[in-house]
Amino acid sequence: MNKSMIFPIIIAVVQLGSFWHLYYIHKHGSGQFPADFIELNILAICNIGVLILAYFFYFKADIKLSMWLVPILFSAITITLLIVLYIIMWIN
């Protein structure tokens, strides 16, 4: 496996692990919405860092690896979900 492909794979696996942790804690943990929302905020902040890394390693790279699209997609989904939750809270 190419060394440049390992980095986006590791990021995607960590993102999937954090999604699983958030889901597991919500279903089987305390289930308190504020605690889950705080964890989602922390996850979104970390995913902003992933998007910054993707900017340098995917968009500015001479050879674009399509493997970077997976962490970019996970980051976009997380940030979009958080924005939608903020809009729903603002409306209510």
C-alpha positions as CSV (number, residue, x, y, z in Angstrom):
1,M,0.0,0.0,0.0
2,N,1.2,3.5,-0.9
3,K,2.4,5.5,2.1
4,S,0.4,8.5,0.9
5,M,-2.8,6.5,1.1
6,I,-2.4,5.5,4.7
7,F,-3.0,8.9,6.1
8,P,-6.5,9.4,4.7
9,I,-7.4,5.9,5.6
10,I,-6.3,6.4,9.2
11,I,-8.3,9.7,9.4
12,A,-11.4,7.9,8.0
13,V,-11.1,5.1,10.5
14,V,-10.8,7.5,13.4
15,Q,-13.8,9.5,12.1
16,L,-15.9,6.3,11.9
17,G,-14.7,5.3,15.4
18,S,-15.8,8.7,16.7
19,F,-19.2,8.4,15.0
20,W,-19.6,5.0,16.5
21,H,-18.6,6.3,20.0
22,L,-21.1,9.2,19.7
23,Y,-23.9,6.8,18.7
24,Y,-23.0,4.2,21.3
25,I,-22.9,6.8,24.1
26,H,-26.2,8.3,23.0
27,K,-28.0,4.9,22.9
28,H,-26.4,3.1,25.8
29,G,-24.8,5.8,27.9
30,S,-26.4,8.6,29.8
31,G,-28.4,9.7,26.8
32,Q,-28.3,13.3,27.8
33,F,-28.7,15.5,24.8
34,P,-26.4,18.3,26.0
35,A,-23.5,15.9,26.5
36,D,-24.1,14.4,23.1
37,F,-24.3,17.9,21.6
38,I,-21.0,18.9,23.2
39,E,-19.3,15.8,21.8
40,L,-20.7,16.6,18.4
41,N,-19.3,20.1,18.6
42,I,-15.9,18.7,19.5
43,L,-16.1,16.3,16.6
44,A,-17.0,19.1,14.2
45,I,-14.1,21.2,15.4
46,C,-11.7,18.3,14.8
47,N,-13.3,17.8,11.4
48,I,-12.5,21.4,10.5
49,G,-8.9,20.4,11.0
50,V,-9.4,17.5,8.7
51,L,-10.8,19.8,6.0
52,I,-7.7,22.0,6.4
53,L,-5.4,19.0,6.0
54,A,-7.4,17.9,3.0
55,Y,-7.0,21.4,1.5
56,F,-3.2,21.0,1.5
57,F,-3.0,17.2,0.8
58,Y,-5.8,16.9,-1.8
59,F,-6.8,20.2,-3.4
60,K,-3.2,21.6,-3.6
61,A,-1.5,18.3,-4.4
62,D,-0.1,17.6,-7.9
63,I,-1.4,14.0,-7.7
64,K,-4.9,13.8,-6.3
65,L,-5.7,10.7,-4.4
66,S,-9.4,9.9,-4.4
67,M,-9.0,8.3,-1.0
68,W,-9.1,11.8,0.5
69,L,-12.7,12.2,-0.6
70,V,-13.9,9.8,2.2
71,P,-12.6,11.9,5.2
72,I,-13.8,15.1,3.3
73,L,-17.3,13.6,3.0
74,F,-17.4,12.5,6.7
75,S,-16.2,16.0,7.7
76,A,-18.8,17.7,5.6
77,I,-21.6,15.4,6.9
78,T,-20.6,16.2,10.5
79,I,-20.4,19.9,10.1
80,T,-23.7,20.0,8.1
81,L,-25.4,17.9,10.8
82,L,-24.2,20.3,13.5
83,I,-25.4,23.4,11.5
84,V,-28.8,21.8,11.0
85,L,-29.1,21.1,14.7
86,Y,-28.1,24.7,15.5
87,I,-30.8,25.9,13.1
88,I,-33.4,23.6,14.6
89,M,-32.5,24.9,18.1
90,W,-32.6,28.5,16.9
91,I,-36.1,28.0,15.4
92,N,-37.5,26.4,18.6
